[in-house]
Amino acid sequence: MPRIKEGFRGERAIIIPSFIQDDLKQDTLGSELYITDIGYYPHARFHYRKRTEEEAKEFVLIYCVEGEGWVKLENKQETVLPNQFIILPVHKAHSYGSNAGNPWTIYWMHFNGKKASYFSSNFDRPTNISPHADSRIKERLYLFEEIYSSLNRGYSKNYMLYAITSLFHFLGSMKFIGEYRDSNAAGHERKDVVEEVIHYMCENISRKLSLEDLAKTVKLSASYFSNLFYHKTGYSPLRYLTHLRMQEACHYLDFTDMKINQISPLVGYEDPLYFSRLFTKTMRISPSEYRAQKKG
């Protein structure tokens, strides 16, 4: 079976140069926690990495949002499923890879520092981040993008340190997942079934979702749920989902330099041409024309 380290359609990755890492290790904040590599691999078929104890110099976080993969640590192999993450410890031989038939989509980073072991403790096995009313998954992924965007602006020390402060928050949202969910002010209010499903849509924007999938989340029949949703919003559930996806696509077009074929799987469309046609039909302007517009 083919195995590749990188080179996936739509991938993004940043590797911090060693001289920048050395500077961060000497900084008061940077020495506590710093990033060496970060990226996103969508549908990474045949993805595979293997490291010896000597090569495992940083903690490695793998956050699976779609598909499946596996991790082997100390001769024990475990499956990594959607909405699970794992943090591989330093100085321990490991390997990992994507499921051949259902390749994973992962957010990943390598990090280290004096506080790295604190945030990584007890996460050397797949840990669930299950979507529900107060899961805040989308907010966490926005935080990842904040870190990535900061590092992608060059090697300004201030951007590096801002990325580190965001990393504390990102890892803290996993270390203290219950508190992270409870601290969401909006989450304390009781949501009705339509609001619950809209939240579920936002948290699973990249997944294929049918009307039956949505109705199942609130334990209603598809026909009853569809009528209820339309009565409250004026849209069918799937049409509303399309609008949410286009809104998410606009966010990426406005605030990143990602290409169309990188954005389309993030908002639930494997075929970038189909995504472009649907975006144009919905927004009455093509993705490239939208990006070129002056805003603000």
C-alpha positions as CSV (number, residue, x, y, z in Angstrom):
1,M,0.0,0.0,0.0
2,P,1.4,3.5,-0.8
3,R,2.4,5.6,2.1
4,I,3.2,9.3,1.9
5,K,4.2,11.9,4.5
6,E,2.6,14.9,2.9
7,G,1.4,16.2,-0.5
8,F,-2.4,16.2,-0.1
9,R,-4.8,18.2,-2.2
10,G,-5.8,21.3,-0.2
11,E,-3.2,20.8,2.5
12,R,-1.7,23.7,4.5
13,A,1.4,23.5,6.6
14,I,3.9,25.9,8.3
15,I,7.3,24.8,9.6
16,I,8.9,27.3,11.9
17,P,12.7,27.7,11.0
18,S,15.1,26.4,13.7
19,F,16.6,29.8,14.3
20,I,13.2,31.2,15.2
21,Q,12.5,28.2,17.5
22,D,15.8,28.9,19.2
23,D,14.8,32.5,19.8
24,L,11.4,31.4,21.2
25,K,13.1,29.0,23.6
26,Q,15.0,32.0,25.1
27,D,11.9,34.1,25.5
28,T,10.0,34.3,28.8
29,L,6.7,33.3,27.2
30,G,8.0,31.2,24.3
31,S,10.0,29.0,26.6
32,E,6.8,28.0,28.3
33,L,5.1,26.8,25.1
34,Y,6.0,27.1,21.5
35,I,5.0,25.6,18.1
36,T,7.5,24.0,15.6
37,D,5.0,22.8,12.9
38,I,1.3,23.2,12.3
39,G,-1.0,22.3,9.5
40,Y,-4.2,20.9,8.0
41,Y,-4.5,17.7,5.9
42,P,-7.9,17.1,4.2
43,H,-8.8,13.6,3.2
44,A,-5.2,12.6,3.5
45,R,-5.2,9.3,1.7
46,F,-2.1,7.1,2.4
47,H,-0.8,9.6,5.0
48,Y,1.8,7.9,7.1
49,R,4.6,9.0,9.6
50,K,6.9,7.0,11.7
51,R,9.4,8.4,14.3
52,T,12.0,6.8,16.6
53,E,12.5,8.0,20.2
54,E,15.3,10.3,19.0
55,E,13.1,11.7,16.2
56,A,10.1,12.4,18.5
57,K,11.4,15.7,19.7
58,E,8.1,17.5,20.2
59,F,4.6,16.7,21.3
60,V,2.3,15.9,18.3
61,L,-1.3,16.8,18.4
62,I,-3.6,15.2,15.9
63,Y,-7.2,16.4,15.8
64,C,-9.4,14.3,13.5
65,V,-12.6,16.0,12.2
66,E,-13.6,13.5,9.5
67,G,-12.6,10.0,8.3
68,E,-10.5,7.7,10.3
69,G,-6.9,7.0,11.1
70,W,-4.7,5.1,13.5
71,V,-1.9,5.7,15.9
72,K,0.7,3.3,17.2
73,L,2.4,4.2,20.5
74,E,4.7,1.8,22.4
75,N,3.5,-1.1,20.2
76,K,-0.2,-0.5,21.0
77,Q,-2.3,0.6,18.0
78,E,-5.6,2.5,18.3
79,T,-8.1,3.9,15.9
80,V,-8.7,7.6,15.7
81,L,-12.3,8.6,14.7
82,P,-14.0,11.9,13.8
83,N,-14.2,14.4,16.7
84,Q,-11.3,12.7,18.5
85,F,-7.8,14.0,19.3
86,I,-4.6,12.5,20.6
87,I,-1.3,14.1,21.8
88,L,1.8,11.9,21.2
89,P,4.4,12.5,23.9
90,V,8.0,13.4,23.3
91,H,10.8,10.8,23.2
92,K,8.5,7.9,22.6
93,A,8.6,6.0,19.3
94,H,5.3,6.2,17.4
95,S,3.7,5.9,14.0
96,Y,0.4,7.0,12.6
97,G,-1.5,7.0,9.4
98,S,-4.8,7.4,7.6
99,N,-7.4,4.7,7.0
100,A,-7.1,3.6,3.3
101,G,-10.8,3.4,2.7
102,N,-11.9,6.3,4.7
103,P,-8.9,8.7,5.0
104,W,-8.9,11.2,7.8
105,T,-9.0,15.0,7.7
106,I,-6.8,16.3,10.5
107,Y,-5.7,19.5,12.1
108,W,-2.2,18.9,13.6
109,M,0.6,20.6,15.3
110,H,4.0,19.9,16.9
111,F,4.7,21.9,20.1
112,N,7.0,21.9,23.1
113,G,8.1,24.0,26.1
114,K,8.0,23.9,29.9
115,K,4.2,23.7,30.0
116,A,3.8,21.3,27.1
117,S,3.7,18.2,29.3
118,Y,1.0,19.8,31.5
119,F,-1.4,20.3,28.6
120,S,-0.5,16.9,27.1
121,S,-1.0,14.8,30.2
122,N,-3.4,11.8,29.8
123,F,-4.1,12.6,26.2
124,D,-1.9,9.8,24.7
125,R,-5.0,7.9,23.7
126,P,-7.8,9.1,21.4
127,T,-10.1,11.5,23.4
128,N,-13.6,12.4,22.3
129,I,-14.8,15.9,21.5
130,S,-18.4,15.0,20.7
131,P,-20.7,17.6,19.1
132,H,-23.7,18.7,21.1
133,A,-25.5,21.9,22.1
134,D,-22.5,23.4,24.0
135,S,-19.5,21.7,22.3
136,R,-18.1,24.9,20.8
137,I,-16.1,22.9,18.2
138,K,-16.4,25.6,15.6
139,E,-15.0,28.2,18.0
140,R,-12.1,25.9,18.7
141,L,-11.3,25.5,15.0
142,Y,-11.5,29.2,14.5
143,L,-8.9,29.5,17.3
144,F,-6.7,27.0,15.4
145,E,-7.1,29.2,12.3
146,E,-6.1,32.2,14.4
147,I,-2.9,30.5,15.4
148,Y,-2.2,29.4,11.9
149,S,-2.9,32.8,10.4
150,S,-0.6,34.5,13.0
151,L,2.3,32.2,12.1
152,N,1.6,32.6,8.4
153,R,2.3,36.4,8.6
154,G,6.1,35.9,8.6
155,Y,8.4,35.6,11.6
156,S,7.6,38.8,13.5
157,K,8.2,38.1,17.2
158,N,4.9,39.7,18.2
159,Y,2.9,37.5,15.8
160,M,4.8,34.5,17.2
161,L,4.0,35.4,20.8
162,Y,0.4,36.1,19.9
163,A,0.2,32.6,18.4
164,I,1.6,31.2,21.6
165,T,-1.0,33.0,23.8
166,S,-3.7,31.6,21.4
167,L,-2.1,28.2,21.8
168,F,-2.6,28.3,25.6
169,H,-6.3,28.9,25.0
170,F,-6.6,26.2,22.3
171,L,-4.9,23.5,24.4
172,G,-6.8,24.8,27.5
173,S,-10.1,24.2,25.6
174,M,-9.1,20.5,25.5
175,K,-7.5,20.2,28.9
176,F,-10.6,21.7,30.6
177,I,-13.2,20.7,28.0
178,G,-16.1,20.8,30.5
179,E,-15.2,24.3,31.8
180,Y,-14.7,25.5,28.2
181,R,-18.2,24.4,27.3
182,D,-19.8,25.7,30.5
183,S,-18.2,29.1,30.1
184,N,-20.1,29.7,26.9
185,A,-22.6,32.3,28.0
186,A,-25.1,31.4,25.2
187,G,-24.9,27.8,26.2
188,H,-26.6,28.4,29.5
189,E,-29.8,29.3,27.8
190,R,-32.2,26.5,26.9
191,K,-32.3,26.1,23.1
192,D,-35.3,24.9,21.2
193,V,-35.0,22.0,18.7
194,V,-34.4,24.3,15.8
195,E,-31.6,26.2,17.5
196,E,-30.1,22.9,18.6
197,V,-30.0,21.7,15.0
198,I,-28.6,25.0,13.7
199,H,-25.8,24.7,16.3
200,Y,-25.3,21.1,15.1
201,M,-25.1,22.3,11.5
202,C,-22.4,24.9,12.4
203,E,-20.4,22.3,14.3
204,N,-20.5,19.9,11.4
205,I,-20.3,22.2,8.5
206,S,-17.8,20.1,6.6
207,R,-19.8,16.8,6.9
208,K,-22.3,15.4,4.5
209,L,-25.6,15.9,6.3
210,S,-29.0,14.6,5.2
211,L,-32.4,15.8,6.4
212,E,-32.7,12.5,8.3
213,D,-29.3,13.1,10.0
214,L,-30.5,16.5,11.2
215,A,-33.9,15.3,12.4
216,K,-32.2,12.4,14.2
217,T,-30.2,14.9,16.4
218,V,-33.4,16.1,18.0
219,K,-35.2,12.7,17.8
220,L,-38.0,13.8,15.5
221,S,-39.3,12.4,12.2
222,A,-37.8,14.1,9.1
223,S,-41.2,15.4,7.9
224,Y,-42.3,16.8,11.3
225,F,-38.9,18.4,11.9
226,S,-38.8,19.9,8.3
227,N,-42.1,21.6,8.8
228,L,-41.1,22.8,12.3
229,F,-37.8,24.2,10.9
230,Y,-39.5,26.0,8.0
231,H,-42.2,27.5,10.2
232,K,-39.5,29.1,12.4
233,T,-36.9,30.1,9.9
234,G,-38.7,30.4,6.5
235,Y,-36.3,28.0,5.0
236,S,-36.0,24.2,4.6
237,P,-33.3,22.7,6.8
238,L,-31.0,21.8,3.8
239,R,-31.4,25.2,2.2
240,Y,-30.6,26.8,5.6
241,L,-27.5,24.6,5.8
242,T,-26.4,25.8,2.3
243,H,-26.6,29.4,3.5
244,L,-24.5,28.6,6.5
245,R,-21.9,26.9,4.3
246,M,-21.8,29.9,2.0
247,Q,-21.4,32.2,5.0
248,E,-18.5,30.0,6.2
249,A,-17.0,30.1,2.7
250,C,-17.2,33.9,2.7
251,H,-15.3,33.9,6.0
252,Y,-12.4,32.0,4.4
253,L,-12.5,34.1,1.3
254,D,-12.4,37.3,3.4
255,F,-9.8,36.3,6.0
256,T,-7.5,33.7,4.4
257,D,-5.6,33.3,1.2
258,M,-6.8,29.7,0.7
259,K,-7.7,28.5,-2.8
260,I,-11.2,27.5,-3.8
261,N,-10.2,23.8,-3.8
262,Q,-9.0,24.2,-0.2
263,I,-12.1,26.0,1.0
264,S,-14.7,23.7,-0.6
265,P,-14.1,20.6,1.5
266,L,-14.0,22.7,4.7
267,V,-17.6,23.7,3.9
268,G,-18.9,20.3,2.9
269,Y,-18.3,20.1,-0.8
270,E,-15.8,17.6,-2.2
271,D,-16.1,18.9,-5.8
272,P,-14.7,22.5,-6.0
273,L,-16.5,23.1,-9.3
274,Y,-19.8,22.2,-7.8
275,F,-19.1,24.4,-4.8
276,S,-18.2,27.3,-7.1
277,R,-21.5,26.9,-9.1
278,L,-23.5,26.6,-5.9
279,F,-21.8,29.7,-4.4
280,T,-22.5,31.7,-7.5
281,K,-26.1,30.6,-7.5
282,T,-26.6,31.4,-3.8
283,M,-24.5,34.6,-3.6
284,R,-25.2,35.8,-7.2
285,I,-21.4,36.3,-7.6
286,S,-18.6,33.8,-8.1
287,P,-16.1,33.1,-5.3
288,S,-13.3,34.9,-7.1
289,E,-15.5,37.9,-7.7
290,Y,-16.5,37.9,-4.1
291,R,-12.9,37.8,-2.9
292,A,-12.0,40.7,-5.2
293,Q,-14.7,43.0,-3.8
294,K,-13.7,45.8,-1.4
295,K,-15.3,45.4,2.0
296,G,-15.5,47.3,5.2
